[in-house]
Amino acid sequence: MKWQIGDVTITQFVEIETYGGKEYILPQATPEALRKLAWLCPHFADATGRIRMSIHSFLVETPTRRIVIDTGIGNDKPRGRPEWTGRQGPFLEQLTAAGCPADTIDTVLCTHLHVDHVGWNTVLSDGRWIPTFRKARYLMGRVEFDYWKDVRDPALATIFDDSVRPVAGAGLVDLIDAGHPVCDELSVIPTPGHSPGHFSVHVRSRGEDALLIGDVAHHPCQMVHLDWCSTIDFDPAQTIRTRKELLSRFAGTPTLILAGHFVGGKIVRDGDVFRLVM
């Protein structure tokens, strides 16, 4: 999918799209519960209440910059989930077809450093993980980076070691703090909770806005059920506060919402909670 925000073009590249089977990530989002939220169908759930989610990356083209935001699962990576292990996806070919081959990307920005947001930071070459975007600066949150670099749980350490550490070792990482002006059209805002240093990206151009919220919410059902937390949220209480504050700030505005696992729509208030309208 593609969206135009003033002079900024945002293109979505989907790696994986799934229906149902997400109880491990949002255990309260059962088909029975989702069927009660009729507005979720058909964009965010099917008629039976099976949840619809995707793993994707965004290409953001401004008049002067080519930026990739979050880099998905990646190819050839050893991962705990079979469908994520040893993938051979066409992301780089898709970028080239869109007129933006890897060596033309000048910035990579990770909202956080979880497995499904850093994979294409690197590619396998002669048995080594090397930066995919050799001419880009990789922007990562300072808090986020400092936390994950010292985690030694084998499964989590593998993610950092194959998808983050090689880029840092190549001198391509800039550690940034919330409020950092990426360029004239992009800035980052603090949205912690899902991970220690999670942030979102605010795009503004010619009076139009988009908000790339990463994993502040994995699914729009969390706009109604603000207390439905992901099983992998770092600080669930903080996640709930962040979600409520962010949705409150942008509710009723024409801001386009693009998340890490769903896209499209604007936030509106619905009593004490929120919903997404297309």
HELIX and SHEET records of a PDB file:
HELIX    1   1 PRO A   31  ARG A   35  1                                   5    
HELIX    2   2 ALA A   38  LEU A   40  5                                   3    
HELIX    3   3 PRO A   82  TRP A   84  5                                   3    
HELIX    4   4 PHE A   91  ALA A   97  1                                   7    
HELIX    5   5 ALA A  102  THR A  104  5                                   3    
HELIX    6   6 VAL A  115  HIS A  117  5                                   3    
HELIX    7   7 GLY A  119  ASN A  121  5                                   3    
HELIX    8   8 ARG A  142  TRP A  148  1                                   7    
HELIX    9   9 PRO A  154  SER A  163  1                                  10    
HELIX   10  10 ARG A  165  GLY A  169  1                                   5    
HELIX   11  11 CYS A  221  VAL A  224  1                                   4    
HELIX   12  12 PRO A  236  PHE A  250  1                                  15    
SHEET    1   A 7 LYS A   2  ILE A   5  0                                        
SHEET    2   A 7 VAL A   8  TYR A  19 -1                                        
SHEET    3   A 7 ARG A  52  GLU A  61 -1                                        
SHEET    4   A 7 ARG A  66  ILE A  69 -1                                        
SHEET    5   A 7 THR A 107  LEU A 109  1                                        
SHEET    6   A 7 ARG A 137  GLY A 141  1                                        
SHEET    7   A 7 VAL A 173  ILE A 176  1                                        
SHEET    1   B 2 THR A 122  SER A 125  0                                        
SHEET    2   B 2 ARG A 128  PRO A 131 -1                                        
SHEET    1   C 5 PRO A 181  CYS A 183  0                                        
SHEET    2   C 5 LEU A 186  PRO A 190 -1                                        
SHEET    3   C 5 PHE A 199  SER A 205 -1                                        
SHEET    4   C 5 GLU A 208  GLY A 214 -1                                        
SHEET    5   C 5 LEU A 256  ALA A 259  1                                        
SHEET    1   D 2 LYS A 266  ASP A 270  0                                        
SHEET    2   D 2 VAL A 273  VAL A 277 -1                                        
END                                                                             
